[in-house]
């Protein structure tokens, strides 16, 4: 059997972090088993489905590196097929026309509320002759669900889960306007697409009981189901925007690398011993459903930051230079990109996100004269300017412009002056970066080069 999984988002908003994890688990399961991973856009809600949301979902999956097989399936385009199956069930006596009026349905809801029970259709048209239909009422088609016994889900994560059929009513398959319901469409699509494994959030578990009844009515082999626990916030509450329930594009904008986000999402609800840093290649090799836990996982930005920092340090410098140049708007500036390339090893060792990396690298891209921030300006006292002027004379004649030689020259100068190296380094940092924090200042001098370094010192001296 070829394993076939699917990711089936509704395009009513961005690709949120929970959806991204679902897509990842389906992708990994398919790749692990040498199977097929398919994408279906469930756009049956025509009022809320938008092209912008579809584009955001597809862009998010591509950025995460979750490639899918075959053509993307759009659920709404398959509505005639969904209706055909409903009519076939009607013909086989597995479904029936229901002429219950809106007023009657409201009476059922009120009675259920009064009894403190969930609303369930009472089956009043289940065995009635359509000839008795009231005039002017367009019927829906309902599933003739079993009224006794149990529906059982043999879940790959949750184990065996049962529900009494008395708790399930006759669900609508086709609305009075001829449009199929979401619950029905999902089953037909999964069957026609040859889906062998449905991996989704455990908030869908109640849907599965109803969907299994459609499979049974049609005599179709149902897929294997795996319902994974939802992601909660650090406080254990349902994940919200304040916790990190954002779109994938927001994580990209915040400066996370796709491989880091994949690794982090993998560890939210799945484990492989004590391994925390798991490459995509390892994940494909190791992933299976028996590694999924049953308890909700908690989203933690601090852990994501630390993991992203690891992947930044491992990332190719040329790739990071392009990412930083793009964020700072200096793409194509050869001089600036050369500086970033030379300085990247020192920069990426101190950053946890691309945003932080770009902020830390900004001083390499600035045009003279720099505008020091308040803290840097406080370092550039008259006494500091005097020291800088003397230091400039020392380093200007240096034959080598390596960080090590520049540091040796500065230490020699400090010793001769009887001052601490910090009394040189801090005003020098303020002059060269416009800030009070940076990579080691002699590394900065090497990256900037002789001409730019001396020029930035001269700008400060001219203004003192």
PEVEN-V420845 format. One record per helix or strand of 3 or more residues. SS is the DSSP state (H for helix, E for strand). FROM is the first residue (numbers start at 1). LEN is the number of residues. If there is no record, write none. Layout:
BEGIN
[[SS,FROM,LEN] [SS,FROM,LEN]]
END
This chain:
BEGIN
[[E,4,4] [H,17,16] [E,36,6] [H,51,14] [H,75,17] [E,95,4] [H,102,14] [H,130,3] [E,140,4] [E,150,6] [E,159,6] [H,165,3] [E,172,3] [H,182,11] [E,197,5] [H,202,17] [E,224,5] [H,248,7] [H,258,9] [H,280,7] [H,289,3] [H,301,14] [H,317,12] [H,334,15] [H,354,12] [H,374,6] [H,382,15] [H,403,15] [H,422,12] [H,441,8] [H,450,14]]
END
